[in-house]
Amino acid sequence: MASKSILTDESINFLEKYLNNASPTGYEWGGQKLWMEYLKPYVDEFITDTYGTAVAVINPDAPYKVVIEGHADEISWYVNYIADNGLIYVVRNGGSDHQIAPSKIVDVHTADGIVKGVFGWPAIHTRNKAKEEAPKPENIFIDIGAKDKEEVLKMGVHVGCVITYPDTFHILNDDKFVCRAIDNRAGGFMIAEVARLLHENGKKLPFGLYITNSVQEEIGLRGAQMIAERIKPNMAIVTDVTHDTSTPMIDMKKQGHVELGLGPVVAYAPAVQQKLRDRITETANKHEIPFQRAALSRATGTDTDAFAYSGSGVASALISLPLRYMHTTVEMIHKDDMENVIKLIYETLLTIEDGETFSYFE
């Protein structure tokens, strides 16, 4: 593959559109439709399931099945309680960060469309400087400009409405992509780009490739659990984000050392099948794709775990994209890392042979 950028103008336009579209956990189908529309020229068919996971398939009749996977959902909030004065209190839908909420603009999703609101917070002048209260899930609140509870309800807002941030995609210093929901729509984007490259480069695979965009990862890998049972793959390469630990207030002795711009992160963990992981690192070395390593205690905390432990066990590996400021509205990645994740998955797939078991005993 040429050393020039593999991301086209069309790719970046899709990434921006895909990131800007809200797809909170449990409500992913709008983003999935965009994703499927983009992939349609490059694949043979699609599979979707009851909860919204989407799978683009190449060679659907092949008996040996390989999954490449990302997840489609983003963190959000639910309306939990509407006070008599019209203020709205929330609960998490996924790992939403309460500390970044005050003064953020929000979109409240109703049956009649978006209702705008803000996370309010007491003015600095009114707070007790000696013992300032920190933002907590129980004290942050949303103001939609309603005078009372009755007006909130008339605006179509009720308990259970989902709430997202409207922050949109932008580029810093030419090569840093910033947006909410890069965790992990970047994954869905990268596996789509792998499919595009396979098609454009005329590569014929000796197996069925299941490009899988799972739902509900943020609340416990649920979509991946469901679709793994449906596909019953022979192996899986999962891509998600991981923490850039080079920014302030992160302890590298606990979190390891990962930096933007230094390449994809290959995971070491019990759920990672070691021979498949070795295939990935050997491929990276052969094609001079820079990569980093991370050791993950017990679970990976990603859909890798769901695929690895499905059925009677599926050879699975995890390739992560370094990310700054996870679960905020300014998640940041490096364009080069994104391209190198795509290259690493692509080149690894080209080494996979029909019927490989990755057995430790062969």
N, C-alpha and C positions, 0 to 999 in steps of 0.2 A: 504494500500500500504506500502511496506517495506520502512524503513527509508534510505536504501542505495540509491545511485545515480540512478535516473531513466533514465539518459542519457547514452546510450550505445556507444561503440566505433563507431558503424555504424552511430549513431545519430550525433556524433561530426564530423565525416568525411563528412556527408551530409551538416551539418551547414557550415563547412569550404568551401566546393565546392560551396554551394549556395551563401554565402557571397562574395566569390571571383569573381563570375560571374557578369558582368556588366548588370544591368537592369534599365537604366534611364527612367524617366517618358516618356511614349509614345513608349518605346522600351523594354517592359518587357517580351516579349514572350520567350526569351532564358531561363531566370530564371524560368518562369512558367512551361516550359517543364521539367526542373530538378525537380521541386517541385511535379509535377504530377507523374513523374516516381517513386519518393520516396514513394508517397502515394498509388500507385496502388494496393499493396497487402492488404491494410487495408480498402478499400472502395468499394462501389458497382458500381458507375459510376461517370463520370465527366460532368460538364457543362462548356462551354467557351462562351465568347461573342465577339462581333465585335472588341472591343478595347483591349481584352486580359485578362480580369478577368477570373480566373479559380476557379471552385468550385468542390470539391470532396464531393460526396453525399453518406451517409449511410441511408438505408431505404427510397429510393426515392418515394415509393408509399404511405408513411404515410401522412395523411392530415395535421397534426400539424407539423410545420416547425421551427426548431431552427437553428440559424446561430451562428457560432464562426468565428471571422474575424480578419485578419491582412492585411497589404498592401504590395505590391510587389515592388513598384518603389523606386528609389533613386534619390537624387538631382544630377544635372549635369549642363552643360553649352551648349549653341549653338554658333556656328560660326556666328557672326553678321556682320562683316566687315573685308575685307582683304585689308590691306594697300599696296601701290605701292612697299614698301620695303620688302614685304613678311611677315610682322607681322600681327597677327590675333587678332581682338578684339571680345569680347563675350557678350552675354546676358544670364541671368539666365534661367534655366529650373527647376523650384522649388526654394527653399530658399537657394541657394548656397552662401557660406560665402566668400566675396571678400577679407576679411582680411587674410585668411589663404592661398590665392592663390600664392603669390610670392614665387618662387623657387620650386613649386610643379611640379612633372612630370605628364603629362597627356596622355590619349589615345584619339585621334581624330578618330571617327568611320566613315569610308568611305565605299562606295560600294565594294571596293577591299580589305577591312580589316582595321586593326589598323595602323594609322600613329602616331608615337611618337612625343611628343613635351614637352616644358617646359613653365611654366609661368615665364617670365623674370622679372627682377627688377634692377634698377640702383645700382651699387656697392656702398657700404657705403662711400667709399673714395670720391665719386662724388656728394654726396648729401649735401644740405645746412643744417648743424646741427641745425641752429637757427630756421628754419621753415621747418622741414621735411614734405614732402607730404605723407599722408597716402594712402594705397591702396584703390581704389574706383572702382566701376564697369566700369567707363569710362576710367580709366588709366591703368588697368591691361591688359596684352597682352600675347599672346602665340607665341613662336618662334619654328617653326618646322624645322629650318635649311635651309629654302629656301631663295634664294637671292632676289627674287622679287615675285610679285603677279602671274605672269605667271607660275613660277615654283610651287607655291602653288597649282594652279589649275591642273597642270600636275600630281601632287601627289594625285589627287582625292579629295582634300579638297575644299569644296565650302560652301557658306552661307547655314546654316541649318544643317550642320553636327553636331552631338551631341558629347560632350566631357565629359569623366569621368576620375576619378582618379584610378590608378591601385593598390592602397594600398591593401595589402592582410591580411588575418586573422592571428592573433597570440594570445598566451596566456601569461599573466603576472602573476607571483606569484601563479601559479597553478589554480587559480579560477577567474581570470578576463579575459574576452574575449574582444579583441580589433580588430576593423576593421572599414572601411567605410561601410555605408549602413546597419549597425545594425538597424538603423531607416529606414525601419521597417521589414527587412527580418527576424529579430528575431521573429516578430509576426507570419509570415508565418511558420517559423520553429516550434514555440510553438504549434500552432493549429494542425500542422501535427503530432507532438508528442502526442497530446491528442488522435488523431485518432488511432495512433499506440497502445497506451495503452488500449484503448477500445477494440481493436481487440485482443491484446495479453492476456488481462484479461478476454476475453469471455463475455463482457458486452453487453446485448441486450437492446437497447433503445426503449421506447414506442412512439417515434416520429422520424421524418426525421431530420437528422443532415446535415447541409450544411456548410462544412468547406471551407470558402471563402477567397481567396487571391486576393484582389482588386487592380486594377491599378489606376494610376493618383491621388493618395491621395495628393501628394505634391503640386499640383496646384489647389486644391479646392475640394477634396473628390469626384472627378468625377466618378471614377469607382464604388465606393460604391453606388452612386446615381443610376447608371444604373442597377447594379445587384440587388439592393433592389427591384426595380420595377419588375424585372424578377422573383425573387424567391417569393416575397410577404410573408416574414416570419412572424411568430407569436411573436418571440422574438429574440434578438441578444445580444451576448456578444462579445465586440470588445476588442482587445488588441493592444496597441501601446506602444511607449516609452514615458517617461516623464523625466524632468530634475532632476538629483542629484544636490541639491542646496547647498551641503556642501563644494564645492570647492571655491577658492577665487573669489572675485569680483561679487558674486551673493548675492542679498539682500533677506534674508529669509522673511522679513516683507512683501515683494512684491510677492515673488515666492513660499512661503511656505517652509516647512522643509521636505525634502526627501533625503535619503541616500542609497547608494549601500549597499547591504547585509542585509537590514532590512525588505525585503519582497516586494511583489507586492503592487502597489498603487491603492486603490479603490477610484474612482472619485465621488465627490458630485457636481452635476450640474443640471440645469433644464432639459437637454436632458436625464439625467440618471433617469430611472424609479425607484422610491424609493423602492418599494416592491421587485423588482428584485435585487437591490443593497443590501437590507437587507438580502436576501437569500444568497448572496455571502459572506457577512461578518459573518453571522451565520454559514455558511459552514466552513469558515476559522477558526472560534473559535472552532467548533466541532472537526476539524481534526488537531488542533494546528498548522495551517499554519500561520506564521507571516505575518502581512500586515501593510501598512501605509495608510494614508488618504490624499486626496488633494481636496481643494475647487476650482472650476473652474468658473470664472465669465462669465456669458452668455454662449457662445459656448465652447465646449470642444476642438475645433480645430482638432478633429479626425473624423474618419469615423462613430463614434457613432452618431454624429449629422445627418449624411445622413440617417442612418438606422432609428433612432428615429422618424424623421419627414417625412419618406416615407409613401406613401399610406394614410391610415387614422390614422397613428401612430403605431409604433412598440415598445413594451417594450424592452428597450436597456440599457446596462450598459457597463462601461469601466474599464478594469483592465490593469494598466500600468506597464511597466518594467523600473525601475530606470536606467538612462543613464547619463554618463558624456560626455561632449564635443560634444553635438549634432550638426549635420551638419558640422562636421570636418571629417578628414580622420582617426582620432584616437578615434572614439566613443568607450566607455567602459561600460561593464555591469558586474555584478557578477553572476557567475554560479548558486549560491544558489537561487538568485532572479528568474532566468530563470526557474529553476526547480519548484519553488513554484508558479509561474504563471501557469505553466502546471498543477500542482496538483490542484490548486484552480479552474481552468476551468473544469478539469476532474471531481472533486468531486461535483461541482455545477451542472454539467449536470446530474449526477446520482440522483439528488433530483427533477429534473423537471418531472412533470407528464403530460400525454397527455391532452390537452385542457386547460391548465392553462391560465388564463387571466391576472393575477397580478393586477386585478381591485382593486382600492381603496375603492370600494363601495360594496364589497362582504364580 
